[in-house]
């Protein structure tokens, strides 16, 4: 039987990247005491007030069809939020609502690129980005993010990879998996480069509310001179600990949104109105839980750094935001994948192989900061002991 080419483009980009996480879940289901430091699921429940807003909306009959742009109250709330945060007027015609950041990014890229085009994206990158790009038929052009530059993408590295087929510069700030945050000056230089080569600038900003103290969040939307080429995407998954509600959005030029609308209608024809009501409440005020989450994540990153950095040849990269820390394990002689698999089997600690996020993280692993402090402490003790045995074996 015949299948569409997209199935071939995505054939090797499915669950394999999360295989260590899946193995850990199977071990837990079998009764083994695994410390899970893999995925980025918030460590606190969705705020009760938001749950009640969604429940009240359901009881009020807000369970019917919606539309491809988003419920009017949510679209208006997002326009007001971005107008206030970015210091310039963002109209309702510049907002589109979709189920979660993943769906939003998929729809954006389907609107911007096709076969033969190229998308420039930092390497390492979030594990789904390659699939999002390849699904369109476009080619992924990895731009190495260097540890010595704090894993922040550099204009000169992008410029060296721009070709006549380049169409989109795909950014992620705050960055997953590195926790790097681009400054306003960084973004101004990147947008200027994009304008010089007529590129779209797409930025995933889902960790905006989880910047650590002293780290200022900046968005390409802060730069009005580039408004005609900038699109940002986000959701309530991280900021409001609501990943299962799948409520996301994008903000960009009105013409872009008009082009995206028929695709949104074809894909989904609207999200659930009761979730839209909950999201409108969420984005209309500061998150009641983001600051406390951020403080816990920073504390745990500091704990990991104190316990592992410089021990047995290991090195910890301290994040500026988000819910992950990176561990350089190259001194053990193992790849990130081999280290993660052996650590899980022998020490019952689950971490993500760096190779799940691109070639630039070969020999690294990613540690989630979402477990309680005592569990993170115990995981560090086990990792330290495991690394010692690997160095001796080498």
Buried (B, 14 or more C-beta within 10 A) or exposed (E): EEEEEEEEBBEEBEEEBBBBBEBBBEBBEEEEEBBBBBBBBBBEEBBEEBBEBBEEBBEEEBEEEBBBBBBEBBBBBBBBBBBEBBEEEBBBBBBBBBBBBBBBBBBBBBBBBEEEBBBBBBBBBBBBBBBBBBBBBBBBBBBBBEBEEBBBBBBEBBEEEBEEEBBBBBBBBBBBBBBBBBBBEBBBBBBEBBBEBEBBBBBBBBBBBBBBEEBEBBBBBBBEEBBEBBBBBBBBBBBBBBBEBBBBBBBBBBEBBEEBBEBBEEBBEBBBBBBBBBBBBBBBEEBEBBEEBBEBBBEBBBBBBEBBBEBBBBBBBBBBBBBBBBBBBBBBBBBBBBBBBBBBEEBBBBBBBBBBBBEBBBBBBBBBBBBEEEBBBBBBBBBBEBBBBBBEEE
